[in-house]
């Protein structure tokens, strides 16, 4: 598999979580066929306890706040799996307090299911994380019509690839505009394939979506070199560029909601 292909490969965490939960529930019925009514009631309680425990643990750890930062939005750290597991084990110990044999089986099942889910998540993350790829020197155009070659910076920075006719791009720009400036990363907006006048007209109609960026951070990629480089089909895309000008990661924002939490 090509390195850049691996950067764009995305597998949502939701199907993995649903698959692990389904296997867990089916196995719970199979290991105790004579107590299916009990395991059904336990499963309903488990479905309630996991999100409560995961959200509470994330809040206690300081990962969940009323106003999520840019980094938190990317990681989607609204829930902490460790808290969910603790809540499930606590619920199981209490619910099966009079059935020690079933309690032990369910606790072991939860530990095994959590290990399976964790392993699948690690595999999914590895698929999305490319090895460092050096970005080639390329000439882009500023809104003033000048040719610009993005220079290396002393710290990591981001390139947000977008178009004005992309609804998800507009949602992300609006979300960023609503965030405090200190929560935004070192960002450059790079429009993909649109004429200068179209971009200027859009930004004039939505001045807040300029994000108070200097003209040197508002660029046009008329030939879509960056999209072609990462071989991506969907916008918006966020490129995480390391200080040595290597592509550290590709974030497919089209699969991450930009709605205000």
C-alpha positions in Angstrom: 0.0 0.0 0.0 1.3 3.4 -0.9 2.1 5.6 2.1 -0.1 8.4 0.9 -2.9 6.0 0.3 -2.7 4.8 3.9 -3.0 8.4 5.0 -6.4 8.7 3.3 -7.8 5.4 4.3 -10.5 6.0 6.9 -12.5 3.6 9.0 -15.0 5.1 11.3 -14.8 4.0 15.0 -18.6 3.5 15.2 -18.8 0.2 13.2 -16.0 -1.2 15.4 -17.7 -0.3 18.6 -21.1 -1.6 17.4 -19.5 -4.9 16.2 -17.7 -5.4 19.6 -20.9 -4.6 21.5 -22.9 -7.0 19.4 -20.4 -9.8 19.9 -20.4 -9.1 23.6 -24.2 -9.3 23.9 -24.5 -12.4 21.8 -21.7 -14.1 23.8 -23.4 -13.1 27.1 -26.5 -15.0 26.0 -24.5 -18.0 24.9 -22.5 -18.4 28.0 -25.7 -18.5 30.2 -28.6 -19.8 28.1 -30.6 -20.5 31.3 -30.3 -16.8 32.4 -31.1 -15.0 29.2 -33.7 -12.8 30.9 -31.0 -11.7 33.4 -28.4 -11.1 30.7 -30.9 -9.1 28.7 -31.6 -6.8 31.7 -27.9 -6.6 32.3 -27.2 -5.6 28.7 -29.8 -2.8 28.8 -28.2 -1.4 31.9 -24.7 -1.8 30.3 -25.8 0.3 27.3 -26.7 3.1 29.7 -23.7 2.8 32.0 -21.0 2.9 29.3 -21.7 6.4 27.9 -22.4 7.8 31.4 -19.2 6.4 32.8 -17.1 7.3 29.8 -18.4 10.9 29.7 -18.0 11.3 33.5 -14.4 10.0 33.4 -13.5 12.3 30.4 -15.0 15.3 32.3 -13.0 14.4 35.5 -9.8 14.0 33.4 -10.4 17.5 31.9 -11.0 16.3 28.4 -14.6 17.4 28.1 -15.5 21.1 28.4 -18.4 23.1 27.2 -16.2 24.7 24.5 -14.1 22.0 22.8 -10.7 23.1 21.5 -9.6 22.4 17.9 -7.4 19.6 19.0 -10.2 18.0 21.1 -12.6 18.2 18.2 -10.1 16.3 16.0 -9.6 13.6 18.6 -13.3 13.6 19.6 -12.4 13.1 23.2 -16.0 13.4 24.5 -15.8 9.9 25.9 -13.1 8.0 27.7 -13.2 4.3 27.1 -11.5 3.6 30.4 -14.3 5.3 32.3 -16.8 3.2 30.3 -15.1 0.0 31.2 -15.0 0.9 34.9 -18.7 1.8 34.8 -19.5 -1.6 33.1 -17.6 -3.6 35.6 -19.2 -1.7 38.5 -22.6 -2.3 37.0 -21.9 -6.0 36.5 -20.6 -6.5 40.1 -23.7 -4.8 41.5 -26.3 -6.4 39.2 -24.9 -9.9 39.5 -24.1 -9.7 43.2 -26.3 -12.7 43.9 -25.0 -14.7 41.0 -21.2 -15.0 41.5 -20.7 -17.5 38.6 -22.6 -15.3 36.1 -20.8 -12.2 37.5 -17.4 -13.7 36.9 -18.3 -14.8 33.4 -19.6 -11.4 32.4 -16.6 -9.5 34.0 -14.2 -11.8 32.0 -16.3 -11.2 28.9 -16.1 -7.4 29.3 -12.4 -7.5 29.7 -12.0 -9.6 26.6 -14.3 -7.4 24.6 -12.5 -4.3 25.7 -9.2 -5.8 24.7 -10.6 -6.7 21.2 -12.0 -3.2 20.8 -8.7 -1.6 21.9 -6.8 -3.7 19.4 -9.1 -2.8 16.5 -8.8 0.9 17.4 -5.0 0.6 17.4 -5.2 -1.1 14.0 -7.6 1.7 12.7 -5.3 4.4 14.0 -2.3 2.8 12.3 -4.1 2.8 9.0 -4.7 6.6 9.3 -1.2 7.5 10.4 1.3 7.7 7.5 5.0 7.6 7.7 6.6 11.0 7.3 6.4 12.2 3.7 8.3 15.3 2.7 6.1 17.9 0.9 7.6 19.0 -2.4 8.2 22.7 -3.0 5.2 24.1 -4.9 4.1 27.6 -6.0 0.6 28.8 -4.9 -1.2 32.0 -5.5 -2.2 34.6 -2.8 -5.4 36.6 -2.9 -3.4 39.5 -4.1 -2.3 37.6 -7.2 1.3 37.0 -6.0 3.1 33.7 -6.4 3.9 32.2 -3.0 6.0 29.2 -2.0 5.0 28.1 1.5 8.1 28.3 3.7 9.1 25.9 6.5 8.1 27.1 10.0 9.8 26.6 13.3 6.7 24.7 14.7 4.1 22.3 13.3 1.4 23.9 11.3 -1.8 22.9 9.4 -3.0 23.4 5.8 -6.8 23.3 5.4 -7.9 22.4 1.9 -11.3 23.8 1.1 -13.7 25.1 -1.6 -16.5 27.6 -1.3 -19.0 25.3 -2.9 -18.3 22.5 -0.4 -20.9 22.6 2.4 -18.7 20.8 4.9 -15.9 23.2 4.2 -18.2 26.1 5.0 -19.3 24.4 8.2 -15.8 23.9 9.3 -14.8 27.5 8.5 -17.8 28.8 10.4 -17.0 26.5 13.4 -13.4 27.8 13.4 -14.6 31.4 13.2 -16.7 30.9 16.3 -13.8 29.5 18.3 -11.5 31.8 20.3 -8.4 32.7 18.4 -6.2 31.0 21.0 -7.8 27.7 20.3 -6.9 27.7 16.6 -3.8 26.1 15.3 -1.2 27.7 13.1 -3.3 27.5 10.0 -3.2 28.2 6.3 -6.3 28.1 4.2 -5.6 26.7 0.7 -8.5 26.8 -1.7 -8.6 24.0 -4.2 -9.3 24.7 -7.9 -11.6 27.8 -7.6 -10.9 31.1 -9.5 -9.6 34.0 -7.5 -12.8 36.1 -8.0 -15.0 33.3 -6.7 -12.9 33.0 -3.5 -12.7 36.7 -3.0 -16.5 37.0 -3.4 -17.1 34.3 -0.9 -14.7 35.7 1.7 -16.2 39.2 1.2 -19.6 37.8 2.0 -18.3 35.9 5.0 -15.4 38.0 6.4 -15.4 36.1 9.7 -14.3 33.0 7.8 -11.0 34.7 6.9 -10.2 33.8 10.5 -8.2 37.0 10.8 -5.4 35.4 8.8 -2.9 37.4 6.9 -2.9 37.3 3.1 0.1 35.0 3.2 -2.1 32.4 4.9 -4.9 32.6 2.4 -3.7 30.8 -0.7 -5.1 29.3 -3.9 -4.1 26.0 -5.3 -5.6 26.4 -8.8 -4.4 23.1 -10.1 -5.2 21.2 -6.9 -1.6 20.0 -6.5 -2.1 19.2 -2.8 -5.2 17.1 -3.4 -3.4 15.3 -6.1 -0.4 14.7 -3.8 -2.5 13.0 -1.1 -4.8 11.4 -3.7 -7.9 12.5 -1.8 -11.4 12.8 -3.1 -13.2 14.6 -0.3 -13.0 18.0 1.2 -12.3 19.5 3.7 -8.9 18.0 4.4 -6.5 19.1 7.1 -2.8 18.4 6.5 -0.6 18.3 9.6 2.9 19.5 8.5 5.8 19.0 10.9 8.6 21.6 11.3 10.8 19.7 8.9 8.2 20.0 6.2 7.1 16.4 6.4 3.4 15.4 6.2 2.8 14.1 9.7 -0.9 13.2 9.3 -3.9 13.7 7.0 -7.2 14.4 8.7 -10.3 13.8 6.7 -12.7 16.4 8.1 -15.5 15.2 5.9 -16.1 12.3 8.4 -15.9 14.5 11.5 -18.9 16.6 12.4 -18.3 20.3 12.6 -21.6 20.9 14.5 -21.4 22.8 17.7 -21.5 20.4 20.7 
